[in-house]
Amino acid sequence: MIVTLIVGHEVDAPRKVGFHFWTEYLNANNHHVNYISVGNSYLSKLQGKRIPLVPNRWISHSKLLDSYSWVPPFHPCLNKTKIKKFFMPLFRRYNKFFSQEHLERIKNSDVIIVESGQGLTLIPRIRKICPNAYIVYEVSDRLRTVGAHPVILEAERTAIPLFDFIRVPAEIMKSDFSPSCPIEFIPQGMDKADFDIPHPSPYLSPKNAVSIGDMLFDERAICTFARNFPDWTFHLFGRNAKIKDNLPNVIAHGEQPIQKLTAYIQHADIGIAPYRQAPNCEYLSQS
């Protein structure tokens, strides 16, 4: 079977998401994976982001894994109200910058899974190239909640009728779509192998709390906990999981690979998920 994954993370990203684990599982079961990463452009440099070293070219990692990092000249951004309308016609042409020749590489796909995000803009073209493929929409997050650009919201509405199946990670998200959509709630999974192995404790003192992830990170909550419980140490993991105040019992570890997180999770006393309030974010309590 040939499976194409379209995701907003690089194939070699140090922080693994579900698509990375699916790739490993599919390869282990002798299925070929085309891994397409989206979400970058040459404007990303202005946002302080790293651009893939080998953009816009298929790379063969093994006989069962090929990857492609799509880096067009621009991507839908500049979401400020005053300038948004001016750039909308330009951003609506975003999907045209994926080479037809390179996109044709996936025409033999049996299954295509696209993550919520900028890959949605490619679905009409992909459906024409792969009329018989089973196309799945992996709704990792509500696009409005994560502040997606209006062009991406438009792309989702256009793509919905073209999907064969929609997967949501929280029961409440099923109501986001028409009852006629082929949709199922499938809970998040995890790779248990590393957690089944005992790891030595990374902690130097007792009473440790761990927070993993930086989506809607609530800095105020962490500061409140830290000031009121000075005998506890709060460990933060995530690129933007950090606080401005210099509190001695708060350690920001930055973004780390899952293998490093395992020991912190195994030996933690408390896990904290400090989300700020945001529109329609209640699904996060389950996803």
Disulfide bonds with the S-S distance in Angstrom:
none
